[in-house]
Amino acid sequence: MGSSEAVVVALAKVQEGVDYSPVDGARCPLCGERMAVVTTRKWAGQVRVRYHKCENQKCVAAKLGSGVKSVELRES
């Protein structure tokens, strides 16, 4: 796999988004590091959406400046 193909695969993983845990936060889908929250949306029923940035300077997501969406499901 060439470097351009690797970037396409990496961006696809980032666009899929991740789960959010109140305990663990959101982990980068590429490097596994905990990501910083950029924006938190209001609860919409049982769902809350957040947007994150990976701060690991060795990670492709951080180098590209890609935001990652996370979804938290409220326990009822």
N, CA, C and O atoms as a GROMACS GRO file, in nm:
protein
  304
    1MET      N    1   0.085  -0.117   0.000
    1MET     CA    2   0.000   0.000   0.000
    1MET      C    3   0.090   0.123   0.000
    1MET      O    4   0.181   0.135   0.082
    2GLY      N    5   0.062   0.214  -0.094
    2GLY     CA    6   0.138   0.337  -0.103
    2GLY      C    7   0.094   0.438   0.002
    2GLY      O    8  -0.007   0.418   0.071
    3SER      N    9   0.170   0.547   0.015
    3SER     CA   10   0.138   0.646   0.119
    3SER      C   11   0.004   0.715   0.092
    3SER      O   12  -0.069   0.746   0.187
    4SER      N   13  -0.029   0.740  -0.034
    4SER     CA   14  -0.157   0.806  -0.063
    4SER      C   15  -0.274   0.713  -0.029
    4SER      O   16  -0.378   0.759   0.018
    5GLU      N   17  -0.258   0.583  -0.053
    5GLU     CA   18  -0.362   0.487  -0.017
    5GLU      C   19  -0.377   0.480   0.135
    5GLU      O   20  -0.488   0.469   0.186
    6ALA      N   21  -0.265   0.486   0.206
    6ALA     CA   22  -0.268   0.482   0.352
    6ALA      C   23  -0.343   0.603   0.408
    6ALA      O   24  -0.417   0.590   0.506
    7VAL      N   25  -0.324   0.719   0.348
    7VAL     CA   26  -0.394   0.840   0.392
    7VAL      C   27  -0.544   0.825   0.368
    7VAL      O   28  -0.624   0.865   0.452
    8VAL      N   29  -0.583   0.769   0.254
    8VAL     CA   30  -0.725   0.747   0.223
    8VAL      C   31  -0.788   0.654   0.326
    8VAL      O   32  -0.898   0.680   0.375
    9VAL      N   33  -0.719   0.546   0.360
    9VAL     CA   34  -0.769   0.451   0.460
    9VAL      C   35  -0.779   0.519   0.596
    9VAL      O   36  -0.877   0.500   0.668
   10ALA      N   37  -0.679   0.598   0.632
   10ALA     CA   38  -0.679   0.669   0.760
   10ALA      C   39  -0.796   0.766   0.768
   10ALA      O   40  -0.865   0.771   0.869
   11LEU      N   41  -0.819   0.843   0.663
   11LEU     CA   42  -0.930   0.938   0.662
   11LEU      C   43  -1.064   0.868   0.671
   11LEU      O   44  -1.157   0.919   0.733
   12ALA      N   45  -1.076   0.752   0.609
   12ALA     CA   46  -1.201   0.675   0.617
   12ALA      C   47  -1.228   0.634   0.761
   12ALA      O   48  -1.342   0.642   0.807
   13LYS      N   49  -1.125   0.590   0.834
   13LYS     CA   50  -1.142   0.551   0.974
   13LYS      C   51  -1.183   0.671   1.059
   13LYS      O   52  -1.268   0.660   1.147
   14VAL      N   53  -1.121   0.787   1.031
   14VAL     CA   54  -1.153   0.908   1.106
   14VAL      C   55  -1.297   0.948   1.082
   14VAL      O   56  -1.366   0.990   1.176
   15GLN      N   57  -1.345   0.937   0.960
   15GLN     CA   58  -1.481   0.978   0.926
   15GLN      C   59  -1.587   0.884   0.984
   15GLN      O   60  -1.702   0.925   1.001
   16GLU      N   61  -1.549   0.762   1.015
   16GLU     CA   62  -1.644   0.668   1.078
   16GLU      C   63  -1.686   0.714   1.216
   16GLU      O   64  -1.797   0.686   1.260
   17GLY      N   65  -1.598   0.785   1.283
   17GLY     CA   66  -1.626   0.830   1.419
   17GLY      C   67  -1.596   0.722   1.521
   17GLY      O   68  -1.559   0.610   1.486
   18VAL      N   69  -1.615   0.758   1.648
   18VAL     CA   70  -1.584   0.667   1.758
   18VAL      C   71  -1.692   0.678   1.865
   18VAL      O   72  -1.773   0.771   1.864
   19ASP      N   73  -1.692   0.584   1.957
   19ASP     CA   74  -1.780   0.590   2.073
   19ASP      C   75  -1.717   0.679   2.179
   19ASP      O   76  -1.594   0.691   2.186
   20TYR      N   77  -1.800   0.741   2.261
   20TYR     CA   78  -1.752   0.823   2.372
   20TYR      C   79  -1.791   0.756   2.502
   20TYR      O   80  -1.904   0.709   2.517
   21SER      N   81  -1.698   0.750   2.595
   21SER     CA   82  -1.724   0.695   2.727
   21SER      C   83  -1.699   0.804   2.831
   21SER      O   84  -1.596   0.871   2.825
   22PRO      N   85  -1.790   0.823   2.926
   22PRO     CA   86  -1.766   0.922   3.031
   22PRO      C   87  -1.640   0.894   3.112
   22PRO      O   88  -1.580   0.986   3.168
   23VAL      N   89  -1.599   0.769   3.118
   23VAL     CA   90  -1.479   0.731   3.193
   23VAL      C   91  -1.353   0.748   3.109
   23VAL      O   92  -1.256   0.807   3.154
   24ASP      N   93  -1.354   0.696   2.986
   24ASP     CA   94  -1.235   0.694   2.901
   24ASP      C   95  -1.232   0.805   2.797
   24ASP      O   96  -1.130   0.822   2.730
   25GLY      N   97  -1.338   0.881   2.781
   25GLY     CA   98  -1.344   0.983   2.676
   25GLY      C   99  -1.352   0.918   2.540
   25GLY      O  100  -1.416   0.813   2.525
   26ALA      N  101  -1.288   0.978   2.442
   26ALA     CA  102  -1.286   0.924   2.306
   26ALA      C  103  -1.141   0.897   2.267
   26ALA      O  104  -1.053   0.979   2.291
   27ARG      N  105  -1.118   0.783   2.207
   27ARG     CA  106  -0.985   0.743   2.164
   27ARG      C  107  -0.971   0.761   2.014
   27ARG      O  108  -1.065   0.735   1.939
   28CYS      N  109  -0.855   0.805   1.970
   28CYS     CA  110  -0.829   0.823   1.828
   28CYS      C  111  -0.838   0.688   1.757
   28CYS      O  112  -0.780   0.590   1.804
   29PRO      N  113  -0.910   0.683   1.645
   29PRO     CA  114  -0.923   0.555   1.574
   29PRO      C  115  -0.793   0.511   1.507
   29PRO      O  116  -0.783   0.396   1.463
   30LEU      N  117  -0.695   0.599   1.499
   30LEU     CA  118  -0.569   0.564   1.434
   30LEU      C  119  -0.459   0.528   1.533
   30LEU      O  120  -0.390   0.427   1.515
   31CYS      N  121  -0.441   0.609   1.638
   31CYS     CA  122  -0.329   0.584   1.729
   31CYS      C  123  -0.373   0.532   1.866
   31CYS      O  124  -0.291   0.480   1.942
   32GLY      N  125  -0.502   0.546   1.898
   32GLY     CA  126  -0.553   0.497   2.026
   32GLY      C  127  -0.537   0.593   2.143
   32GLY      O  128  -0.580   0.561   2.254
   33GLU      N  129  -0.476   0.710   2.121
   33GLU     CA  130  -0.459   0.807   2.228
   33GLU      C  131  -0.592   0.876   2.258
   33GLU      O  132  -0.678   0.889   2.170
   34ARG      N  133  -0.608   0.919   2.382
   34ARG     CA  134  -0.728   0.994   2.419
   34ARG      C  135  -0.724   1.130   2.350
   34ARG      O  136  -0.620   1.196   2.348
   35MET      N  137  -0.837   1.172   2.292
   35MET     CA  138  -0.841   1.296   2.215
   35MET      C  139  -0.902   1.411   2.296
   35MET      O  140  -0.983   1.389   2.386
   36ALA      N  141  -0.861   1.532   2.263
   36ALA     CA  142  -0.914   1.652   2.326
   36ALA      C  143  -1.051   1.684   2.265
   36ALA      O  144  -1.072   1.668   2.145
   37VAL      N  145  -1.142   1.730   2.350
   37VAL     CA  146  -1.274   1.772   2.303
   37VAL      C  147  -1.264   1.914   2.247
   37VAL      O  148  -1.208   2.003   2.311
   38VAL      N  149  -1.319   1.933   2.128
   38VAL     CA  150  -1.323   2.064   2.066
   38VAL      C  151  -1.462   2.127   2.086
   38VAL      O  152  -1.473   2.244   2.121
   39THR      N  153  -1.565   2.048   2.063
   39THR     CA  154  -1.703   2.095   2.073
   39THR      C  155  -1.790   1.985   2.132
   39THR      O  156  -1.775   1.867   2.099
   40THR      N  157  -1.882   2.025   2.219
   40THR     CA  158  -1.981   1.932   2.273
   40THR      C  159  -2.119   1.986   2.241
   40THR      O  160  -2.151   2.101   2.274
   41ARG      N  161  -2.201   1.905   2.178
   41ARG     CA  162  -2.338   1.943   2.144
   41ARG      C  163  -2.431   1.908   2.260
   41ARG      O  164  -2.395   1.831   2.349
   42LYS      N  165  -2.550   1.967   2.259
   42LYS     CA  166  -2.650   1.937   2.361
   42LYS      C  167  -2.704   1.796   2.340
   42LYS      O  168  -2.693   1.740   2.231
   43TRP      N  169  -2.761   1.740   2.446
   43TRP     CA  170  -2.824   1.610   2.436
   43TRP      C  171  -2.941   1.619   2.338
   43TRP      O  172  -3.019   1.714   2.342
   44ALA      N  173  -2.952   1.521   2.252
   44ALA     CA  174  -3.065   1.507   2.159
   44ALA      C  175  -3.129   1.373   2.192
   44ALA      O  176  -3.094   1.270   2.133
   45GLY      N  177  -3.222   1.374   2.286
   45GLY     CA  178  -3.279   1.248   2.333
   45GLY      C  179  -3.176   1.174   2.415
   45GLY      O  180  -3.130   1.224   2.517
   46GLN      N  181  -3.141   1.056   2.371
   46GLN     CA  182  -3.044   0.971   2.442
   46GLN      C  183  -2.903   0.982   2.384
   46GLN      O  184  -2.815   0.905   2.423
   47VAL      N  185  -2.880   1.077   2.292
   47VAL     CA  186  -2.753   1.085   2.220
   47VAL      C  187  -2.688   1.222   2.240
   47VAL      O  188  -2.756   1.324   2.238
   48ARG      N  189  -2.556   1.222   2.260
   48ARG     CA  190  -2.479   1.345   2.265
   48ARG      C  191  -2.359   1.330   2.172
   48ARG      O  192  -2.288   1.230   2.177
   49VAL      N  193  -2.338   1.430   2.089
   49VAL     CA  194  -2.229   1.428   1.991
   49VAL      C  195  -2.120   1.524   2.036
   49VAL      O  196  -2.148   1.635   2.083
   50ARG      N  197  -1.997   1.480   2.022
   50ARG     CA  198  -1.881   1.564   2.049
   50ARG      C  199  -1.787   1.557   1.929
   50ARG      O  200  -1.789   1.461   1.852
   51TYR      N  201  -1.707   1.661   1.914
   51TYR     CA  202  -1.603   1.663   1.811
   51TYR      C  203  -1.469   1.678   1.880
   51TYR      O  204  -1.454   1.754   1.975
   52HIS      N  205  -1.370   1.604   1.830
   52HIS     CA  206  -1.239   1.596   1.894
   52HIS      C  207  -1.127   1.619   1.793
   52HIS      O  208  -1.147   1.614   1.672
   53LYS      N  209  -1.008   1.645   1.848
   53LYS     CA  210  -0.886   1.650   1.769
   53LYS      C  211  -0.782   1.564   1.840
   53LYS      O  212  -0.769   1.568   1.962
   54CYS      N  213  -0.710   1.485   1.761
   54CYS     CA  214  -0.600   1.407   1.817
   54CYS      C  215  -0.481   1.501   1.835
   54CYS      O  216  -0.450   1.580   1.746
   55GLU      N  217  -0.416   1.493   1.950
   55GLU     CA  218  -0.302   1.580   1.979
   55GLU      C  219  -0.168   1.506   1.970
   55GLU      O  220  -0.063   1.565   1.999
   56ASN      N  221  -0.170   1.379   1.932
   56ASN     CA  222  -0.048   1.300   1.919
   56ASN      C  223   0.022   1.342   1.789
   56ASN      O  224  -0.024   1.307   1.680
   57GLN      N  225   0.131   1.413   1.799
   57GLN     CA  226   0.198   1.468   1.681
   57GLN      C  227   0.254   1.361   1.586
   57GLN      O  228   0.292   1.393   1.474
   58LYS      N  229   0.260   1.237   1.631
   58LYS     CA  230   0.305   1.128   1.544
   58LYS      C  231   0.188   1.066   1.466
   58LYS      O  232   0.210   0.983   1.377
   59CYS      N  233   0.066   1.105   1.499
   59CYS     CA  234  -0.053   1.045   1.439
   59CYS      C  235  -0.091   1.116   1.310
   59CYS      O  236  -0.082   1.238   1.299
   60VAL      N  237  -0.135   1.039   1.212
   60VAL     CA  238  -0.177   1.094   1.083
   60VAL      C  239  -0.298   1.187   1.101
   60VAL      O  240  -0.305   1.290   1.035
   61ALA      N  241  -0.391   1.152   1.189
   61ALA     CA  242  -0.509   1.237   1.212
   61ALA      C  243  -0.467   1.374   1.262
   61ALA      O  244  -0.522   1.475   1.218
   62ALA      N  245  -0.371   1.379   1.353
   62ALA     CA  246  -0.323   1.507   1.405
   62ALA      C  247  -0.250   1.586   1.297
   62ALA      O  248  -0.268   1.707   1.285
   63LYS      N  249  -0.167   1.518   1.219
   63LYS     CA  250  -0.091   1.585   1.114
   63LYS      C  251  -0.183   1.644   1.008
   63LYS      O  252  -0.154   1.750   0.952
   64LEU      N  253  -0.294   1.576   0.980
   64LEU     CA  254  -0.389   1.625   0.880
   64LEU      C  255  -0.488   1.726   0.940
   64LEU      O  256  -0.561   1.792   0.866
   65GLY      N  257  -0.490   1.737   1.073
   65GLY     CA  258  -0.584   1.828   1.138
   65GLY      C  259  -0.728   1.781   1.130
   65GLY      O  260  -0.821   1.861   1.140
   66SER      N  261  -0.746   1.652   1.112
   66SER     CA  262  -0.881   1.596   1.098
   66SER      C  263  -0.956   1.593   1.230
   66SER      O  264  -0.901   1.554   1.333
   67GLY      N  265  -1.081   1.636   1.227
   67GLY     CA  266  -1.166   1.624   1.343
   67GLY      C  267  -1.231   1.487   1.346
   67GLY      O  268  -1.254   1.426   1.242
   68VAL      N  269  -1.260   1.439   1.466
   68VAL     CA  270  -1.323   1.308   1.483
   68VAL      C  271  -1.450   1.326   1.563
   68VAL      O  272  -1.450   1.391   1.668
   69LYS      N  273  -1.558   1.270   1.514
   69LYS     CA  274  -1.688   1.277   1.581
   69LYS      C  275  -1.701   1.160   1.677
   69LYS      O  276  -1.665   1.047   1.645
   70SER      N  277  -1.754   1.188   1.797
   70SER     CA  278  -1.786   1.080   1.890
   70SER      C  279  -1.932   1.089   1.928
   70SER      O  280  -1.992   1.196   1.924
   71VAL      N  281  -1.988   0.975   1.965
   71VAL     CA  282  -2.128   0.966   2.006
   71VAL      C  283  -2.134   0.899   2.142
   71VAL      O  284  -2.076   0.793   2.163
   72GLU      N  285  -2.206   0.964   2.235
   72GLU     CA  286  -2.229   0.909   2.368
   72GLU      C  287  -2.376   0.874   2.379
   72GLU      O  288  -2.462   0.956   2.346
   73LEU      N  289  -2.405   0.753   2.425
   73LEU     CA  290  -2.542   0.710   2.450
   73LEU      C  291  -2.569   0.717   2.598
   73LEU      O  292  -2.494   0.662   2.678
   74ARG      N  293  -2.678   0.784   2.634
   74ARG     CA  294  -2.715   0.800   2.775
   74ARG      C  295  -2.773   0.670   2.826
   74ARG      O  296  -2.860   0.609   2.763
   75GLU      N  297  -2.723   0.627   2.941
   75GLU     CA  298  -2.777   0.508   3.007
   75GLU      C  299  -2.908   0.547   3.073
   75GLU      O  300  -2.915   0.650   3.141
   76SER      N  301  -3.010   0.466   3.054
   76SER     CA  302  -3.138   0.500   3.118
   76SER      C  303  -3.173   0.406   3.229
   76SER      O  304  -3.277   0.421   3.293
   0.00000   0.00000   0.00000
